[in-house]
Amino acid sequence: MSATEHFDVLVVGAGISGIGAAYHLQKHCRGKNYVILEGREDIGGTWDLFRYPGIRSDSDMYTLGYSFKPWTEAKAIADGPLIMRYLREAVQENGIGDNIRFGLHVERASWSSDDARWTVEAQKSNSEAIVHFTCNFLFMCSGYYSYAEGYTPEFEGVDCFQGQIVHPQKWTDEIDYEGKCVVVIGSGATAVTLVPELAKKAAHVTMLQRSPSYVVSRPAEDNLANKMRQYLPVKLAYFLTRWRYVLLGMFFFNYCRRNPEKAKTLILGGVRNELGQAYDVEKHFTPYYNPWDQRLCLVPDSDLFLAIKYGDASVVTDHIDTFTSKGLLLQSGEELEADLVVTATGLQMQVLSDVDFTVDGKQVDLSKTLTYKGMMCSDVPNLAMSMGYTNASWTLKCDLTCEYVCRLLNHMDRNGYRQCCPRNSDPSITMEPMIDFSSGYVQRTIDKFPKRGSKIPWKLYQNYALDLFTLRYGAVDDKVMEFSSPEINPPFKVTVKVA
């Protein structure tokens, strides 16, 4: 016999977003109970999944960290183990662990307007067993990419290759690269992280790219932030440092968008200073797009540039013709020998963990919905999603989203509402892609995502300051969010299913 458990709020995912959601629910909605369903066997999400050498944040920890938990480590650009320790501390300090159910992957969620609740089906890991839950509000904190596998293009001749091929998402400690020739395919954040780390032990590492990315160097430690912690209360120092990074990030993003040629000159000038005037920066570090049309790649303490300067690593810009038994043959005719090929070729994006949603028996096509304030979907009741920024740290937006969900729940309680649903009644609003990025991993899947609208509150801003005022202080009852109080029919009871 197994009972269908009921919770006020059900959170999907125990990564950065899910842990943040738990904290805010405990602080701002004290009368509500919640549960977190996590498909893996540990917390951390991305930071538990990726185990490749050098795994680290690609943004500063003063903004990737939570607003409620100061980052106190010396490194501003932190490695995976440090981030996992930070997340474990957040869980332990706030008593969140007892509310997490591991090994449960949510497959389906069905909304009933008659009952004003979701019925959620989750599959147990390594089992066909299905566990059922019901909840009044469903909060999706599962990120935007598949944990099952990364993206690897189809390459000719792969079966001929006598070495090893691995995607970073599948990296294990058993992979041996010491003293070997390694080729890393890719030019994004994962590639620029892997190359200098692999170069410490490998015979040589080649970063093979079809086209370059913008790469900027930044000190791994922020001396000013570390000094401020010595003389100011920890929370005040963290608050000031966090806002310094927010404002600098916003300024540079807007500068890039308004003055793309000047920004391009500035970034490439930095690369030339690192590698010298003789290095072919035009070929290997000059993208075809403008700065911030895709995310910039961050290298702490110039580690990638140093590996190139010392001869431990090199960059080749070319297209792959075919794999050979010894390596890769390029379209230019050059052949790269390799014992190990790492395909840092991107992620597989997925929409809200690919959960099958239905509302009153009708399947929801999320690609036909509009995003309300970047966190809810039109015509889908009592459902929110935590999605971070593309031009700043993920957690900045997630913190605000969690706060808003709590404001929304409290507003409903105060007014006796049981259902909230954003509705678009303005026919002049046009739909646009949710994410305005030209990156391959985005373009491959963006058509499946909800759309952003051309007007507020459907318009999606990549701007923390604007979102701060909208989500923290803006009206909850804005005439777009529709509230109702359907009668419970039949009266809610805990159901029992025979296993």
C-alpha atoms as one frame of an Amber mdcrd trajectory, in Angstrom:
protein
   0.000   0.000   0.000   1.406   3.406  -0.917  -0.277   6.738  -0.209  -0.290
   9.686  -2.582   1.418  12.396  -0.554   0.146  15.939  -0.751   2.243  19.092
  -0.377   1.495  22.790  -0.634   4.456  23.252  -2.973   6.363  20.643  -4.956
   9.794  21.697  -6.212  11.466  19.798  -9.056  15.262  19.762  -8.847  17.768
  20.059  -5.977  20.395  22.143  -7.755  21.153  25.821  -7.166  17.573  26.846
  -8.042  15.795  24.172  -6.007  17.868  24.811  -2.885  17.192  28.536  -3.251
  13.470  27.855  -3.631  13.483  25.807  -0.424  15.161  28.606   1.530  12.684
  31.236   0.363   9.666  29.013   1.008  10.872  28.365   4.549  11.534  32.035
   5.195   8.567  33.709   3.491   5.862  31.005   3.507   6.322  29.496   6.941
   2.887  27.935   7.054   3.400  25.871   3.916   5.005  22.479   3.544   7.053
  21.524   0.527   9.071  18.702  -0.984  11.921  18.679  -3.501  12.044  15.804
  -5.995  15.522  15.194  -7.385  16.169  12.680 -10.149  19.802  12.106  -9.142
  21.188  10.735  -5.889  22.709  13.956  -4.619  22.142  17.696  -4.542  23.963
  20.170  -6.764  22.546  19.577 -10.225  25.157  20.835 -12.686  27.865  20.899
 -10.042  27.297  17.282  -9.085  26.908  16.090 -12.681  30.033  17.552 -14.292
  33.272  15.921 -13.165  35.684  16.910 -15.930  39.116  18.346 -15.030  39.052
  22.007 -14.012  35.253  22.277 -13.739  34.529  25.750 -12.388  32.097  28.623
 -12.514  32.125  30.788 -15.624  30.988  33.803 -13.607  31.872  35.257 -10.227
  30.613  33.564  -7.077  29.451  36.861  -5.563  26.528  36.782  -7.986  26.351
  33.024  -8.608  26.086  32.638  -4.838  22.806  33.165  -3.006  21.648  36.531
  -1.715  21.103  34.911   1.697  24.461  33.139   2.021  27.652  35.193   1.582
  30.456  33.698  -0.472  33.514  33.863   1.793  36.134  31.879  -0.098  39.154
  33.728  -1.465  38.450  32.658  -5.055  35.853  34.662  -6.935  35.969  32.132
  -9.797  35.437  28.849  -7.966  35.978  25.215  -8.890  33.279  22.553  -8.737
  34.246  21.043  -5.342  34.181  24.486  -3.683  30.747  25.203  -5.146  29.431
  21.811  -3.986  30.703  22.538  -0.471  28.912  25.886  -0.538  25.644  24.221
  -1.623  25.935  21.505   1.043  26.435  24.208   3.673  23.319  26.035   2.437
  21.284  22.826   2.719  22.624  21.959   6.167  22.425  25.451   7.656  18.783
  25.815   6.662  17.553  22.295   7.418  16.583  21.659   3.807  17.910  18.097
   3.502  14.920  16.395   5.150  12.650  17.826   2.450  14.552  16.315  -0.486
  13.544  12.993  -2.072  16.341  11.594  -4.212  16.125   9.210  -7.145  12.745
  10.468  -8.347  12.503  11.850 -11.884   9.268  13.703 -12.614   7.655  12.370
 -15.801   4.132  13.825 -15.845   2.110  16.568 -14.154  -1.651  16.934 -14.540
  -3.620  19.966 -13.386  -7.250  19.734 -12.326  -9.177  23.006 -12.095 -11.989
  21.246 -10.246  -9.588  20.281  -7.475  -7.145  23.199  -7.908  -4.154  20.899
  -7.619  -1.468  19.124  -9.601  -1.025  15.365  -9.691   2.632  14.556 -10.257
   4.087  11.237 -11.383   7.753  10.489 -10.713   9.729   7.432 -11.702  12.182
   5.870  -9.278  15.786   5.555 -10.412  16.707   2.165 -11.882  13.120   1.027
 -11.519   9.829   1.092 -13.365   8.019   2.019 -10.158   5.965   5.227 -10.313
   5.397   7.402  -7.244   2.456   9.829  -7.119   2.241  13.205  -5.392  -0.299
  16.005  -5.365   0.418  19.660  -4.732  -1.251  23.057  -4.852   1.686  24.715
  -6.593   4.394  23.244  -8.827   7.784  24.949  -9.005  10.117  23.743 -11.770
  13.771  24.277 -10.780  15.291  21.728 -13.127  17.433  23.958 -15.354  17.369
  23.963 -19.123  19.520  21.081 -20.335  19.403  17.296 -20.324  21.461  15.405
 -17.768  21.192  12.237 -19.860  23.698  13.272 -22.521  25.414  16.230 -24.118
  25.390  17.244 -27.759  27.888  15.598 -30.101  27.667  16.143 -33.869  27.908
  13.159 -36.207  31.504  12.894 -37.368  32.688  10.805 -40.292  35.090   7.973
 -39.541  34.523   7.755 -35.794  34.572   3.936 -35.921  38.073   4.018 -37.405
  39.575   6.003 -34.530  41.733   3.834 -32.276  41.819   6.278 -29.387  39.154
   7.290 -26.885  36.312   9.772 -27.437  34.439  11.305 -24.511  31.953  14.121
 -23.986  32.747  16.235 -20.875  29.290  15.437 -19.479  30.329  11.766 -19.340
  33.791  12.305 -17.827  34.924   9.830 -15.165  38.043   9.521 -13.016  39.067
   6.449 -15.033  39.886   8.559 -18.111  43.673   8.752 -18.416  45.206  11.677
 -20.292  48.621  11.962 -18.665  51.386  12.070 -21.251  48.906  11.763 -24.120
  48.014  13.886 -27.112  44.557  15.354 -26.524  42.266  17.176 -28.925  39.402
  19.194 -27.421  36.715  19.941 -30.011  34.947  23.205 -29.194  35.536  26.830
 -28.331  33.010  27.551 -25.579  33.222  27.775 -21.800  33.794  24.040 -21.344
  36.613  23.919 -23.884  38.497  26.920 -22.487  38.190  25.370 -19.016  39.398
  21.934 -20.080  42.373  22.913 -22.235  44.632  24.564 -19.612  43.759  21.943
 -16.990  44.440  18.975 -19.289  47.648  20.666 -20.437  49.106  20.281 -16.937
  49.513  16.524 -17.468  48.990  15.814 -21.160  51.812  15.698 -23.705  49.970
  18.388 -25.660  46.408  19.699 -25.925  44.900  21.108 -29.114  41.714  23.132
 -28.999  40.067  22.472 -32.358  37.352  24.962 -33.235  35.226  25.682 -36.278
  34.902  29.314 -35.207  36.292  31.310 -32.261  34.577  32.689 -29.176  35.319
  35.902 -27.321  37.679  35.060 -24.463  38.500  37.418 -21.599  40.835  36.984
 -18.647  40.000  37.919 -15.088  41.843  37.355 -11.776  40.586  34.236  -9.977
  40.606  36.193  -6.711  39.061  39.594  -6.057  41.530  41.389  -3.790  39.095
  44.210  -3.000  36.377  41.775  -1.934  38.819  39.830   0.230  40.033  43.069
   1.858  36.477  44.240   2.520  35.731  41.048   4.468  38.632  41.863   6.780
  37.261  45.269   7.754  33.485  45.047   7.279  30.798  42.673   8.552  30.635
  39.650   6.246  27.088  40.288   5.052  27.759  43.960   4.305  30.959  43.158
   2.427  29.109  40.511   0.409  26.228  42.885  -0.352  28.560  45.614  -1.606
  30.673  43.208  -3.667  27.603  41.561  -5.153  26.214  44.893  -6.317  29.599
  45.953  -7.677  29.610  42.873  -9.901  25.964  43.365 -10.888  26.513  46.971
 -11.969  29.799  46.266 -13.749  28.205  43.346 -15.574  25.196  45.408 -16.643
  27.443  48.250 -17.773  29.679  46.010 -19.874  26.757  44.130 -21.433  25.061
  47.380 -22.467  28.379  48.778 -23.688  28.849  45.727 -25.906  25.341  46.002
 -27.330  25.571  49.738 -27.995  29.217  49.895 -29.117  29.974  46.444 -30.563
  33.021  47.526 -32.581  34.624  49.317 -29.628  33.883  46.357 -27.351  35.373
  44.014 -29.928  38.532  46.117 -30.140  38.809  46.161 -26.347  38.429  42.389
 -25.969  40.786  41.496 -28.812  43.302  43.998 -27.512  43.346  42.081 -24.255
  44.031  38.821 -26.122  46.910  40.424 -28.057  48.421  41.664 -24.814  48.295
  38.085 -23.504  49.629  36.257 -26.578  51.764  38.893 -28.277  51.416  40.739
 -31.559  52.845  37.843 -33.574  50.003  35.495 -32.619  47.167  35.206 -35.170
  44.410  36.642 -32.974  42.330  37.472 -36.048  42.069  33.800 -36.987  41.839
  32.084 -33.620  40.129  34.557 -31.266  37.974  36.811 -33.479  34.371  35.547
 -33.765  32.042  36.318 -36.674  29.455  37.751 -34.248  29.456  40.764 -31.931
  30.321  40.587 -28.225  27.459  39.240 -26.099  25.531  37.817 -29.063  26.781
  34.718 -27.305  28.184  34.335 -23.804  31.744  35.478 -23.300  34.254  32.838
 -22.207  36.060  33.633 -18.973  39.571  32.375 -18.188  40.845  32.959 -14.634
  44.394  34.235 -14.208  44.980  33.920 -17.985  45.356  30.132 -17.656  44.390
  29.365 -21.270  46.681  32.046 -22.659  49.589  30.880 -20.492  49.156  27.277
 -21.679  49.337  28.524 -25.274  52.360  30.760 -24.615  54.294  27.949 -22.905
  53.552  25.567 -25.781  51.506  23.125 -23.705  48.387  23.907 -25.736  47.539
  25.262 -29.163  44.484  26.434 -31.065  43.527  25.179 -34.519  40.674  26.839
 -36.406  39.425  24.484 -39.090  36.647  22.037 -39.994  36.785  18.285 -39.439
  36.733  16.227 -42.614  36.891  12.806 -40.967  38.303  10.866 -38.059  41.221
   8.583 -38.934  42.745   5.701 -37.035  45.301   8.092 -35.490  43.284  11.274
 -35.069  41.412  13.816 -37.165  41.836  14.891 -40.765  40.859  18.523 -41.302
  39.446  20.145 -44.414  42.692  22.082 -44.837  44.524  18.745 -45.215  46.203
  18.967 -41.805  45.953  15.864 -39.622  45.881  16.084 -35.831  47.121  13.009
 -34.014  45.244  12.193 -30.828  45.081   9.533 -28.141  42.025  11.183 -26.594
  39.362  13.373 -28.197  37.091  15.407 -25.934  33.913  16.608 -27.634  33.172
  19.865 -25.807  30.518  20.514 -28.429  27.640  21.685 -26.282  24.592  20.660
 -24.320  21.210  19.218 -25.193  18.632  21.745 -24.059  15.280  20.554 -22.772
  12.154  22.384 -21.665  11.230  22.024 -17.997  12.871  18.610 -17.734  10.692
  17.350 -20.616   7.807  16.814 -18.211   4.510  15.966 -19.913   2.096  18.676
 -18.698  -1.682  18.528 -19.034  -4.275  21.064 -17.901  -7.795  19.689 -17.396
  -6.999  16.727 -19.621  -5.502  18.791 -22.467  -1.802  18.435 -23.208   0.197
  21.659 -22.900   2.392  22.724 -25.806   4.858  24.991 -24.027   6.157  26.374
 -27.317   2.755  27.997 -27.847   2.755  29.753 -24.463   4.074  33.163 -23.443
   6.409  33.613 -20.490   4.917  35.818 -17.792   7.697  37.834 -16.116  10.103
  35.163 -17.318   8.827  32.691 -14.728   5.300  31.457 -15.572   3.527  30.253
 -18.711   0.316  31.672 -20.112  -2.792  29.562 -19.466  -0.934  27.148 -17.176
  -2.207  27.544 -13.572  -0.130  27.372 -10.381   3.131  26.618 -12.161   6.377
  28.591 -12.027   9.814  27.941 -13.464  13.192  29.142 -12.310  15.279  30.342
 -15.262  18.447  32.375 -14.880  20.023  35.088 -16.988  21.974  34.543 -20.190
  24.089  37.671 -19.664  24.701  37.381 -15.924  24.812  34.791 -13.158  21.985
  32.254 -13.101  21.278  32.729  -9.403  20.525  36.447  -9.603  17.268  35.791
 -11.472  16.486  32.615  -9.535  16.607  34.466  -6.207  14.118  37.032  -7.509
  11.869  34.354  -8.989  11.743  32.495  -5.664  10.861  35.699  -3.831   8.069
  36.403  -6.303   6.611  32.895  -6.003   6.436  33.419  -2.239   4.740  36.809
  -2.700   2.258  35.179  -5.067   1.453  32.340  -2.664   1.010  34.728   0.254
  -1.259  36.983  -1.825  -3.433  34.002  -2.687  -3.665  32.953   0.957  -4.602
  36.448   2.125  -7.398  36.675  -0.426  -8.651  33.109  -0.293  -7.565  32.252
  -3.837  -6.621  28.706  -4.775  -5.688  29.233  -8.392  -3.563  31.762 -10.272
  -3.016  31.802 -13.998  -1.472  34.413 -16.312  -3.753  35.139 -19.305  -2.967
  37.191 -22.385  -5.945  39.218 -23.611  -3.950  41.618 -25.804  -4.045  40.478
 -29.465  -1.360  43.006 -30.432   1.333  41.144 -28.475   3.735  39.293 -30.753
   5.767  36.225 -29.865   9.554  36.201 -29.965  12.157  33.533 -29.059  12.611
  33.262 -25.304  16.418  33.434 -25.514  18.032  35.955 -27.853  21.323  34.128
 -28.372  22.960  32.841 -31.532  24.768  29.964 -29.770  24.314  26.589 -31.427
  22.995  24.866 -28.292  20.274  27.523 -28.043  19.291  27.572 -31.717  18.969
  23.778 -31.891  16.102  23.697 -29.366  14.750  27.217 -28.824  11.622  26.576
 -30.898  10.402  24.164 -28.187  10.606  26.764 -25.419   7.891  29.201 -24.328
   8.023  32.533 -26.106   8.569  36.015 -24.747   6.116  38.712 -25.698   6.558
  42.176 -27.137   4.985  43.967 -24.160   5.131  43.926 -20.367   4.647  41.591
 -18.458   5.384  39.115 -21.234   8.554  40.903 -22.271  11.697  39.266 -20.935
  14.434  41.572 -19.666  17.995  40.389 -19.162  18.392  43.127 -16.581  18.706
  42.434 -12.862  17.902  45.989 -11.744  14.636  46.086 -13.712  13.660  42.606
 -12.545  14.434  43.556  -8.961  11.806  46.283  -8.973   9.313  44.225 -10.980
   9.529  40.987  -9.021  10.310  42.273  -5.537   8.140  45.389  -5.482   5.771
  45.219  -8.461   2.058  44.470  -8.029   1.105  40.803  -7.834  -2.475  41.482
  -8.894  -1.656  43.242 -12.159  -4.878  42.392 -14.061  -2.916  39.939 -16.225
  -2.651  37.318 -13.513  -6.093  35.776 -13.117  -7.042  34.594  -9.635  -9.916
  32.261  -8.758 -11.220  30.100  -5.947 -12.682  26.892  -7.388 -14.508  24.725
  -4.917 -12.863  21.472  -3.980 -14.784  18.819  -5.869 -14.734  16.286  -4.356
 -13.303  17.419  -0.996  -9.597  16.661  -0.978  -8.597  13.329   0.466  -5.314
  11.469   0.523  -5.745   8.681  -2.002  -4.364   5.214  -1.578  -3.143   3.061
  -4.432  -2.467  -0.620  -4.326   1.105  -1.261  -5.447
